[in-house]
Amino acid sequence: MEQTTSYKLLSKIDSPKDLRQLPVESLPEVCKELREMIIDELSRNPGHFGSSLGVIELTVALHYIYNTPYDRIVWDVGHQAYGHKILTGRRDRFCTNRKLNGLCPFPSPAESEYDTFTCGHASNSISAALGMAVAADKKGEADRHVVAVIGDGSMSGGLAFEGLNNASSIPNNLLIILNDNNMAIDRSVGGMKQYLLNLQTSEGYNRLRYIVSQKLHKIGILNDERRKSLLRFNNSLKSVLAQQQNIFEGMNIRYFGPVNGHDVCALAKVLKEIKDMKGPKLLHVHTVKGKGYKPAEEEATIWHAPGMFNKETGERIVKDTTGMPPLFQEVFGNTLLELAEQNEKIIGITPAMPTGCAMNILMKAMPDRAFDVGIAEGHAVTFSGGMAKEGLLPFCNIYSSFMQRAYDNIIHDVAIQKLNVVLCLDRAGLVGEDGPTHHGAFDMAYLRPIPNLTIASPYDEHELRRLMYTAQLPDQGPFVIRYPRGRGTQVDWKCPLEAIPIGKGRKLKEGADLAVITIGPIGNNAAKAIAEAEGQTGKSIAHYDLRFLKPLDKEMLHEIGKKFRFIVTVEDGVLKGGMGSAILEFMSDNGYTPVVKRLGIPDQFIQHGPAEALQAICGIDKTTIYHTLTHILNS
């Protein structure tokens, strides 16, 4: 990457070992150059912007003090890891970030030994790092340090508290760094946010405590057996003196901070001082998301992932979308508001994604009818179930891949009770540059076996509106609607709101020689391929939009089974257990023996890249579908 030649210090850092050769006084300049490089590159090659700028000093300090990769740094989510990637041997390849076959969007152990754990879903860093710390102890690696870096938004997730609870009860020397910037993607919400804003602790107190504990250890008074009892007494005394309760020290996790997360030299000093302390520790660091780039500091939500921009002026380069179909989430958000105006029982719920899923439209118009519950997908579903039990009608919008974390909640807290909850799965299918942790590949396969669910996917924006209207009608029970990231096909998207018969598909096109069955917007790829294949072969192809994965349209499938020798199924989900599997099961159960060719996501994790390129890799793009059809018809 040519730009790195202008960075006097950064251009010479090919690994953290090079960074550690510098005097501590040089670290602010390294931070300055690192920040400039990220701003420069992301202005042209979009990615997660504000998060990485906010932890520049923390990233530099961590790699300066700790012997990485032998010492483990576990990042939570990974939005903030660009500085980490640049410092760990990927500077010259950073220009390929998020591109097909380029650097991964998030830390990945398959990419670098410095990336200690896969991170794409929030709140897992404490649990993973604790596992590593305990493993190091079991293997006799007493000199190996493990650090978990978690944001205040991620700290609201239940898994984070499960990790904290376990860390407080088993021997370990884990360091947890709480990066507190009052943000997730949107502003952090909930009691944890307010608690962290109010939390204060004396640094002088912590220094004195450390000195005293070291002396007590040397003279044999403070042994490991007495440590927990003394910690509990000490923490209680501290709470009385400070007139506050510290939740972390209440769990016997040593607390340090809060400290300024943008003073790299001070951070390095603190990390060095607490590095070899025994027992679990938490360092509370205050940072500013988007630090060092004024537009990002002022509008952190927009600058979480702003797209391309003019780095000199801060002007975002937004494509002219005049005359283009809207984003599916925009149709969802506007339709939800329209329905809520008609049905007073409707409530909107999202786990920390109001802007991404367009729940912010309802929040703005009816703030008392929409809830952002923070990064807590399981809670969002059970919270919805509780509302539904009392007669409300929640529309719970969660990204498809994130809904995986609420699987038991769907079964136990919604489906068993047949509660009227509408589960809206945004980002279903291949999502593009965010990669395998974010692809909504599994939802049809993992939801299909659950009794009492209705599962549907709209072909276009009109169908999305109709399905949303249908889902909010009385006594529909648990109703799942899955739809993709990106734009649909209908510029004139605001059709009348009409009910769709549950479990009824559509015959989009008559045909005699071959049947194509699709579900959801991927059917548009199939429709184009069908038109070309008919022109090439002179034969006719029927196209059916299944609409409902559950219940299946048995009447339509009986028609297909009786009429066609060849069937092609197309879906933007995994082949194993998905829509194609459901068709095969139906045909077998009813004595039909057509040749069924299934197209969908294969049994592998799909990399990151443009959605169109990923569809081609999976064989669900127009060209591959066309070749499949013509091969069958010409054989």
C-alpha positions in Angstrom: 0.0 0.0 0.0 1.7 3.2 -1.2 0.2 5.5 1.3 2.1 3.9 4.2 5.4 5.3 2.9 4.3 8.7 4.2 4.0 7.4 7.8 7.4 7.8 9.4 6.8 5.3 12.3 3.9 3.2 11.1 5.6 2.3 7.9 8.3 0.5 9.9 5.9 -1.5 12.1 5.4 -4.9 10.6 4.5 -6.5 13.9 3.9 -5.6 17.5 7.6 -6.6 18.2 8.6 -3.5 16.1 6.2 -1.4 18.1 7.7 -2.5 21.3 11.2 -1.3 20.2 10.0 2.3 20.3 10.3 4.5 23.3 7.0 5.1 25.1 7.3 8.8 24.1 6.8 7.8 20.4 3.4 6.2 21.0 1.3 9.3 20.5 2.8 9.8 17.1 2.1 6.1 16.2 -1.5 6.7 17.3 -1.7 9.8 15.1 -0.4 8.0 12.1 -2.6 5.0 12.7 -5.6 7.2 12.9 -4.7 9.1 9.7 -4.2 5.8 7.8 -7.6 4.5 8.8 -9.3 7.7 7.9 -7.5 7.8 4.6 -8.3 4.2 3.6 -11.9 4.1 4.8 -12.7 7.3 2.9 -12.2 5.2 -0.2 -12.8 1.7 0.9 -15.8 1.8 3.3 -15.9 -0.2 6.6 -16.6 0.2 10.3 -15.2 3.7 11.0 -16.0 5.2 14.4 -15.3 2.1 16.5 -11.8 1.7 15.3 -10.9 5.4 15.7 -12.2 5.2 19.3 -9.7 2.5 20.4 -6.5 3.6 18.6 -4.7 4.5 21.9 -6.0 1.4 23.6 -4.9 -0.9 20.7 -1.4 0.6 20.7 -1.0 0.4 24.4 -2.1 -3.3 24.5 0.3 -4.4 21.8 3.1 -2.3 23.4 2.7 -3.8 26.9 1.7 -7.4 26.1 3.8 -10.0 24.3 1.3 -10.7 21.5 0.6 -13.1 19.9 1.8 -15.3 22.9 -0.3 -13.1 25.1 -3.9 -13.2 24.0 -6.1 -10.2 23.2 -9.8 -11.2 22.6 -11.8 -8.5 20.9 -15.6 -8.3 21.3 -17.6 -8.0 18.1 -14.5 -6.8 16.1 -15.9 -3.5 14.7 -12.9 -1.8 16.5 -10.1 -4.0 15.3 -8.7 -2.1 12.2 -5.8 -0.6 14.2 -5.1 -4.1 15.5 -5.0 -5.5 12.0 -2.6 -2.8 10.8 -0.2 -3.3 13.7 -0.1 -7.0 13.3 1.4 -7.5 9.8 -1.6 -6.5 7.6 -0.7 -2.9 7.0 0.1 -3.4 3.3 -3.1 -5.5 2.7 -5.4 -3.2 4.6 -6.6 -1.8 1.3 -8.2 -5.2 0.6 -10.3 -5.1 3.8 -13.9 -6.4 3.3 -13.2 -7.1 -0.4 -13.7 -10.5 -2.0 -10.6 -12.6 -1.1 -9.2 -9.7 0.9 -8.9 -9.1 4.6 -11.8 -10.3 6.7 -14.1 -7.7 8.1 -13.6 -8.9 11.7 -10.8 -10.6 13.5 -10.4 -14.2 12.2 -7.9 -16.8 13.5 -7.8 -18.2 10.0 -6.3 -14.9 8.9 -3.7 -14.2 11.6 -2.3 -15.7 14.8 -2.9 -12.3 16.4 -6.7 -12.8 15.9 -7.3 -15.1 18.9 -11.0 -15.8 18.4 -13.8 -15.3 15.9 -15.9 -12.3 16.7 -18.9 -11.0 14.9 -21.7 -11.3 17.5 -21.4 -9.3 20.7 -20.7 -10.2 24.3 -18.6 -13.4 23.8 -15.2 -12.0 24.6 -15.2 -12.5 28.4 -16.3 -16.1 28.1 -13.8 -16.9 25.4 -10.9 -15.1 27.1 -11.7 -16.8 30.4 -11.5 -20.2 28.7 -8.1 -19.2 27.3 -6.9 -18.0 30.7 -8.0 -21.2 32.4 -6.4 -23.3 29.7 -3.1 -21.4 30.1 -3.2 -22.2 33.8 -3.9 -25.9 33.1 -1.0 -26.1 30.7 1.4 -24.5 33.1 1.8 -21.3 31.0 2.0 -19.0 34.0 3.6 -16.2 32.0 0.8 -16.1 29.4 -1.6 -13.1 29.8 -5.1 -13.0 28.5 -7.1 -9.8 27.9 -10.8 -9.4 26.9 -11.8 -6.1 25.3 -15.5 -5.5 25.5 -17.7 -2.4 24.9 -20.3 -1.0 27.1 -23.0 -1.9 24.6 -21.8 -5.5 24.5 -21.6 -5.6 28.3 -25.5 -5.4 28.3 -25.6 -8.9 26.7 -26.5 -11.8 28.9 -23.5 -13.8 27.8 -21.1 -11.1 29.2 -22.7 -11.5 32.6 -22.4 -15.3 32.5 -18.7 -14.8 31.8 -18.3 -12.3 34.6 -20.1 -14.6 37.0 -17.8 -17.5 36.1 -14.7 -15.4 36.2 -15.5 -14.4 39.8 -15.7 -18.0 40.9 -12.8 -19.9 39.4 -9.0 -19.2 39.7 -7.8 -17.0 36.8 -5.8 -14.0 36.0 -8.0 -12.6 33.3 -8.0 -8.8 32.5 -11.2 -7.4 31.2 -11.0 -4.0 29.6 -14.4 -2.3 29.5 -14.3 0.2 26.6 -17.0 2.7 27.6 -18.0 5.1 24.9 -21.8 5.2 25.6 -22.4 3.5 22.2 -23.1 0.3 20.5 -24.1 1.2 16.9 -26.8 3.4 18.1 -26.6 5.0 21.6 -26.3 2.4 24.4 -29.4 1.9 26.4 -30.5 0.5 29.8 -29.3 0.5 33.4 -25.8 -0.6 32.6 -25.3 2.5 30.5 -26.3 4.8 33.4 -24.3 2.8 35.9 -21.1 3.1 33.8 -21.7 6.8 33.3 -21.9 7.3 37.1 -19.1 4.9 38.2 -16.0 6.5 39.7 -13.1 5.0 41.6 -9.9 6.6 43.1 -6.8 5.7 41.2 -4.8 6.6 44.3 -6.8 4.1 46.3 -6.0 1.4 43.8 -2.3 2.1 43.9 -2.3 2.0 47.7 -4.3 -1.2 47.7 -1.8 -2.8 45.3 1.2 -1.8 47.4 -0.4 -3.1 50.6 -1.4 -6.4 49.0 2.1 -7.0 47.7 3.6 -6.5 51.1 1.0 -8.8 52.8 1.9 -11.4 50.2 5.6 -11.2 50.9 5.2 -11.6 54.7 2.7 -14.5 54.2 -0.4 -12.9 55.6 -2.4 -12.7 52.3 -2.5 -16.3 50.9 -4.9 -17.4 48.2 -7.3 -19.0 50.7 -7.8 -15.8 52.5 -7.9 -13.6 49.4 -11.6 -13.9 48.6 -12.7 -13.2 52.1 -10.5 -10.2 52.4 -11.7 -9.0 49.0 -15.3 -9.2 50.1 -14.5 -7.3 53.3 -12.4 -4.7 51.4 -15.1 -4.1 48.8 -17.8 -3.7 51.4 -15.6 -1.2 53.3 -14.8 0.6 50.0 -18.6 0.9 49.2 -19.3 2.5 52.6 -16.5 5.0 52.3 -17.2 5.9 48.7 -21.0 5.8 49.2 -21.4 3.7 46.1 -21.6 0.0 45.1 -19.3 -1.3 42.5 -20.9 -4.2 40.7 -17.6 -5.7 39.5 -15.9 -5.6 42.9 -19.2 -7.0 44.3 -18.4 -10.1 42.2 -14.8 -10.2 43.5 -13.3 -8.8 40.2 -10.7 -6.1 40.9 -11.9 -2.8 39.4 -9.5 -0.1 38.1 -10.7 3.2 36.6 -12.3 4.9 35.0 -9.2 6.1 33.0 -8.8 8.3 29.9 -8.7 6.0 26.9 -7.1 8.5 24.7 -3.9 9.1 26.7 -1.8 6.3 25.3 1.2 6.8 27.6 -1.0 6.7 30.7 -2.8 3.7 29.4 0.5 1.9 28.8 1.6 2.8 32.4 -1.7 1.5 33.9 -1.5 -1.7 31.9 2.0 -2.3 33.0 1.2 -1.8 36.6 -1.8 -4.3 36.7 -0.4 -6.7 34.1 1.0 -9.3 36.6 -1.6 -8.9 39.4 -3.2 -12.2 40.3 -6.9 -12.8 40.0 -9.6 -11.4 37.6 -9.4 -7.7 37.0 -11.4 -5.1 35.1 -10.0 -1.8 33.7 -12.7 0.7 32.9 -11.6 2.9 30.0 -13.5 6.0 28.8 -13.2 6.6 25.0 -15.0 8.6 22.3 -16.3 6.8 19.3 -14.9 8.4 16.2 -12.1 10.1 18.2 -9.9 12.3 16.1 -12.4 12.9 13.3 -14.8 15.7 14.2 -17.8 14.6 12.0 -17.6 11.1 13.5 -17.4 12.4 17.0 -20.5 14.5 16.5 -22.7 11.9 14.8 -21.4 8.6 16.0 -24.3 6.5 14.7 -24.0 7.7 11.1 -20.2 7.3 11.2 -20.3 3.7 12.6 -20.2 2.6 8.9 -20.6 5.8 6.8 -19.6 4.5 3.4 -17.2 6.6 1.2 -16.6 10.2 2.2 -14.4 13.2 1.5 -11.8 13.0 4.3 -11.0 16.7 4.1 -14.6 18.0 4.4 -16.3 15.1 6.1 -18.9 15.1 3.4 -20.3 11.6 2.9 -20.5 10.4 -0.7 -24.1 9.2 -1.0 -25.3 7.7 -4.2 -28.3 9.2 -5.8 -31.1 6.8 -5.3 -33.8 8.8 -7.1 -36.0 6.4 -9.0 -34.5 3.3 -7.3 -36.5 0.8 -5.3 -36.3 1.3 -1.5 -34.4 -0.8 0.9 -36.4 -3.7 2.4 -35.8 -2.3 5.9 -37.2 1.1 4.9 -40.4 -0.7 3.6 -40.5 -2.6 6.9 -40.1 0.6 9.0 -42.7 2.6 7.1 -45.2 -0.2 7.0 -44.8 -0.9 10.7 -45.7 2.7 11.5 -48.7 2.5 9.1 -49.9 -0.7 10.8 -49.3 0.7 14.3 -51.5 3.7 13.5 -54.3 1.3 12.7 -53.7 -1.3 15.4 -53.1 0.0 18.9 -51.8 -3.4 20.1 -48.7 -3.2 17.9 -45.4 -2.7 19.7 -41.9 -2.5 18.0 -38.9 -4.2 19.6 -35.2 -4.4 18.5 -32.0 -5.4 20.2 -29.7 -2.4 19.6 -30.5 -2.1 15.9 -33.2 0.7 15.5 -31.4 2.5 12.7 -30.2 -0.7 10.9 -33.7 -2.3 10.8 -35.6 1.1 10.5 -37.4 0.6 13.8 -36.3 4.2 14.4 -39.2 5.3 12.2 -41.7 4.0 14.7 -39.6 5.2 17.6 -39.6 8.8 16.3 -43.4 8.8 15.6 -44.5 6.8 18.6 -41.7 6.7 21.2 -44.0 4.9 23.7 -44.7 2.1 21.2 -41.1 1.0 20.5 -38.3 -0.4 22.6 -34.6 -0.8 22.0 -33.6 -3.4 24.6 -29.8 -3.3 24.0 -27.6 -6.1 22.7 -29.8 -8.9 24.1 -31.5 -11.0 21.4 -32.8 -13.7 23.7 -34.3 -11.1 26.0 -35.9 -9.3 23.1 -37.8 -12.5 22.1 -38.9 -13.4 25.6 -39.8 -9.7 26.3 -42.0 -9.9 23.2 -43.5 -13.1 24.5 -44.4 -11.5 27.8 -46.1 -8.6 26.0 -48.0 -11.0 23.7 -49.2 -13.0 26.7 -50.9 -9.9 28.0 -52.6 -9.1 24.7 -50.1 -6.8 22.9 -48.7 -7.6 19.4 -45.0 -7.3 19.3 -43.1 -6.9 16.0 -39.6 -8.1 17.1 -37.0 -7.2 14.5 -33.7 -9.0 14.8 -31.0 -9.7 12.1 -31.3 -13.3 10.9 -27.8 -14.3 12.1 -28.4 -12.6 15.4 -31.7 -14.5 15.9 -29.6 -17.7 16.2 -28.8 -16.5 19.7 -32.4 -16.5 20.7 -33.3 -20.0 19.4 -34.4 -21.4 22.8 -36.4 -18.3 23.5 -38.3 -18.8 20.3 -39.1 -22.4 21.2 -39.7 -22.1 24.9 -41.1 -18.5 25.3 -43.1 -18.1 22.1 -43.8 -21.2 20.1 -44.9 -23.6 22.8 -47.5 -21.0 24.0 -48.6 -20.1 20.4 -48.1 -16.4 21.3 -48.9 -13.7 18.8 -45.3 -12.5 18.2 -44.1 -11.4 14.7 -40.4 -12.2 14.3 -39.0 -10.1 11.6 -35.7 -11.4 10.3 -33.8 -8.6 8.6 -30.6 -9.4 6.7 -31.7 -12.9 5.7 -29.5 -14.7 3.1 -26.1 -13.5 2.0 -25.4 -10.0 3.4 -22.2 -9.2 1.6 -19.1 -7.6 3.0 -19.8 -8.4 6.7 -19.0 -12.1 6.0 -19.8 -15.4 7.6 -20.7 -14.2 11.1 -23.4 -12.0 9.6 -24.8 -14.1 6.7 -28.4 -15.0 7.4 -27.9 -18.5 6.0 -29.4 -20.8 8.6 -32.8 -19.3 9.6 -35.1 -21.4 7.4 -33.3 -24.6 8.4 -33.3 -23.9 12.1 -36.8 -22.6 12.3 -38.6 -25.1 10.1 -38.6 -27.9 12.7 -40.3 -25.8 15.4 -44.0 -26.5 15.8 -46.6 -23.7 15.7 -44.5 -21.3 13.6 -45.6 -19.7 10.4 -42.6 -19.0 8.3 -42.8 -16.7 5.2 -40.5 -14.8 2.9 -41.7 -12.0 0.5 -40.8 -12.0 -3.2 -40.8 -8.2 -3.2 -41.8 -5.1 -1.3 -45.5 -5.5 -2.0 -45.4 -9.0 -0.6 -43.5 -7.8 2.5 -46.3 -5.3 3.2 -49.0 -7.9 2.7 -47.2 -10.4 5.0 -46.8 -7.8 7.7 -50.5 -7.0 7.4 -51.4 -10.6 7.6 -49.2 -11.3 10.6 -50.9 -8.7 12.7 -54.4 -10.1 12.1 -56.0 -11.7 15.2 -54.8 -15.1 16.4 -52.1 -15.8 13.9 -49.7 -17.2 16.5 -45.9 -16.9 16.1 -45.2 -15.5 12.6 -41.8 -15.3 11.0 -41.0 -13.0 8.1 -37.5 -13.1 6.6 -36.2 -10.6 4.0 -32.7 -9.6 2.8 -30.4 -6.7 3.1 -30.6 -4.2 0.2 -33.1 -3.0 -2.3 -36.1 -4.7 -3.7 -37.5 -4.3 -7.2 -40.6 -2.1 -6.8 -40.1 1.6 -7.1 -43.8 2.1 -6.5 -43.7 0.0 -3.3 -46.7 1.4 -1.3 -49.4 -1.1 -2.4 -52.7 -1.5 -0.5 -52.5 -3.6 2.7 -54.2 -6.9 2.0 -54.3 -10.3 3.7 -52.5 -13.3 2.2 -54.0 -16.8 2.9 -51.7 -18.6 5.3 -49.7 -21.3 3.6 -50.7 -20.3 0.0 -48.0 -19.9 -2.6 -48.3 -18.4 -6.1 -47.8 -19.6 -9.6 -45.9 -16.8 -11.2 -45.7 -18.4 -14.6 -47.1 -21.3 -16.4 -44.8 -23.9 -18.0 -44.8 -27.5 -19.2 -41.2 -28.9 -19.3 -39.7 -27.9 -15.9 -40.8 -26.4 -12.6 -38.8 -23.9 -10.6 -39.8 -23.3 -7.0 -38.3 -20.3 -5.2 -38.9 -18.6 -1.9 -38.3 -14.9 -1.2 -36.5 -12.3 -3.3 -34.0 -14.7 -4.8 -36.9 -15.7 -7.0 -36.2 -12.5 -9.0 -32.8 -14.1 -10.1 -34.7 -17.2 -11.1 -37.3 -15.2 -13.1 -34.6 -13.6 -15.2 -32.8 -17.0 -15.7 -36.1 -18.6 -16.7 -36.8 -16.0 -19.4 -33.3 -16.5 -20.9 -33.5 -20.3 -20.7 -36.8 -20.4 -22.5 -35.4 -18.2 -25.2 -32.4 -20.4 -25.6 -34.2 -23.8 -25.5 -37.6 -23.0 -26.9 -39.2 -24.9 -24.0 -41.5 -23.6 -21.3 -40.7 -23.4 -17.6 -43.2 -22.9 -14.8 -42.2 -20.7 -11.9 -43.8 -21.0 -8.4 -43.2 -18.6 -5.5 -43.6 -20.8 -2.4 -44.1 -17.8 -0.1 -44.6 -19.9 3.0 -41.9 -22.4 4.1 -44.3 -23.4 6.9 -47.1 -24.4 6.4 -46.4 -25.6 2.9 -48.9 -25.1 0.1 -49.8 -28.8 -0.3 -52.3 -28.2 -3.1 -49.6 -26.4 -5.2 -47.0 -29.0 -4.5 -49.4 -31.9 -5.4 -49.9 -30.1 -8.7 -46.1 -29.9 -9.3 -45.5 -33.5 -8.2 -48.1 -34.8 -10.6 -47.1 -32.7 -13.6 -43.4 -32.3 -13.6 -40.5 -34.8 -14.0 -37.9 -32.1 -13.3 -37.9 -29.6 -10.4 -35.3 -26.9 -9.5 -35.5 -25.3 -6.1 -33.7 -22.0 -5.4 -33.2 -20.5 -2.0 -30.9 -18.0 -0.3 -30.4 -20.2 2.7 -28.4 -23.4 3.5 -29.3 -26.4 1.4 -29.2 -28.8 4.4 -32.6 -28.7 6.0 -33.9 -25.7 4.0 -36.6 -25.1 1.5 -35.3 -27.6 -1.0 -35.2 -30.3 1.7 -38.8 -29.5 2.6 -39.8 -30.0 -1.1 -37.9 -33.4 -1.3 -39.6 -34.5 1.9 -43.0 -33.6 0.6 -42.4 -35.4 -2.7 -41.1 -38.5 -1.0 -43.9 -38.6 1.6 -46.5 -38.4 -1.2 -45.1 -40.9 -3.6 -43.8 -38.5 -6.2 -40.5 -39.2 -7.8 -39.3 -36.2 -9.8 -35.7 -35.3 -10.3 -35.1 -32.4 -7.9 -32.1 -30.1 -8.3 -31.5 -27.9 -5.3 -29.7 -24.6 -5.5 -28.7 -22.8 -2.3 -25.9 -22.1 0.1 -23.6 -25.1 0.3 -22.4 -26.8 3.5 -19.6 -24.3 4.2 -19.2 -20.8 5.7 -19.3 -18.3 2.9 -16.6 -15.5 2.9 -17.2 -11.8 2.6 -17.6 -9.8 -0.6 -20.2 -8.2 -2.7 -23.6 -10.0 -2.5 -23.7 -10.6 -6.2 -20.3 -12.3 -6.2 -21.3 -14.4 -3.2 -24.5 -15.5 -5.0 -22.3 -16.7 -7.9 -20.1 -18.6 -5.5 -23.1 -20.4 -4.1 -24.8 -20.9 -7.5 -27.9 -18.8 -6.9 -27.1 -16.0 -9.3 -29.0 -15.6 -12.5 -26.2 -17.0 -14.7 -25.8 -20.2 -12.7 -29.5 -20.8 -12.5 -29.7 -20.3 -16.3 -27.0 -22.9 -16.9 -28.7 -25.3 -14.5 -32.0 -24.9 -16.4 -30.6 -25.2 -19.8 -28.5 -28.2 -18.9 -31.6 -30.1 -17.6 -33.8 -29.0 -20.6 -31.1 -30.0 -23.2 -30.2 -33.3 -21.6 
